[in-house]
Amino acid sequence: MFVNVFGLSEGLGINEDDKTVVFEVIKPTLDLFLKRLMEENLKPYVCPFMYLLSEIYGYSNGCRLMLSDVIPESEEMVKLVFKKI
């Protein structure tokens, strides 16, 4: 849905362990916004699509997620780290 319906990136990887879920957003379409954030070393705090992504994942997997960190790996990928609560 994140990729095919909303078109917010070219790909999405999900890595999970007992305590965290990491969404790897590959080639986000918000690249100009992310580039500016990287240049100014800022972290975005609110994005409705990230909220929707975490809610859908949490609902589907019987857990709740809280945004823990945003790691801009490169202009091609950003990692969104969520803690399971």
Number of C-alpha atoms within 10 A of each C-alpha: 9 16 15 10 7 9 12 19 18 15 15 17 10 12 10 13 9 7 10 17 22 20 20 20 23 20 17 21 15 11 16 11 11 21 15 11 14 16 8 9 9 11 13 10 8 9 9 8 12 14 14 12 15 21 16 14 16 17 11 9 9 8 12 15 20 16 18 13 15 17 13 19 13 13 15 16 20 21 19 19 20 20 17 17 10
